[in-house]
Amino acid sequence: MNRKEFLAALDEMLELDPGTLQGPEELDGIDSWDSLAVISFIALVDEKFDTVVAGEDLAKAKTVDDLLALVSDHVAA
């Protein structure tokens, strides 16, 4: 999976229009980023990459780029 595909998956997960997320967006500024979205992100990463994101690492994420950094081993540039 590449960056564009991962961002598209995040758009879909967060019920945003395709192409909304580009990377620098602040998570606090995304209305649909809530506790359910956090769980959905963990599930998405597990499903797509068979990897578990540590809760403490996810709690430090402030931007969409931070989320990408958490899965950088699995997402091509």
N, C-alpha and C positions, 0 to 999 in steps of 0.2 A: 504494500500500500504506500502511495506517495502522499506528500503533504496536502495536495489539492483534494485527494480522495478522503483523507482523514478529516479535513475541514468540512467537506460535504457531509460526512457521516455525523459530525458534530452539529451542523446546521439542522440535519434531519432529526437528530436526537433532541435538540432544543426547540424543535418546531419553528425554525427560522426559515426565511426565504433562502433558496439555494444561492450560494455566493455571498451570503451576509458576512460570515466570519472570514477574516483575512489573517489574523494573528495578534495584532497589537491591542485588540479590544480588552478592556477591563472586565473581569467576570462580574464584579459588582454592578456594572452598567447593563448587564444582560438580564432582562426581567425574568426569563425562564431559568436562570441559573440559581437553583435552590437546593435544598437537601435531597430532593428526588433526582435532580439532575446530577448531583454528585454520585449517587448510587448508580444511575444510568451510565455515567462515564466509566465507573469501575467495571460495570457489566460489559460495556462496549469494548474496553481494553481486554478484558478476559476473553470475550468471544472472538475478537479479531486476532489477538496476539497470544492467547493462552498465558497471559501475564497478569499478576496481581499488583495493582498500584498501592503502595503503602499510604494509609490514611494520613499520617503526619506529613508525608511529601505532598499529597493532594491539598492538605490544609494550607500549605505555603503558597500554592498557586494563586497568582493575582490576575494573570492575563491568559488569553487563549494560547499565546506563545509558551507560557509556563506549562500548560497542559501538554502541548506538543513536546516540550523538553522531557516530560515524564515518560514519553514513549519514543524518544528519539532513536533508540536502538532498533525500532521496528518500522519507523516511517522514513521513507527515502525523501530527500530534499526536493 
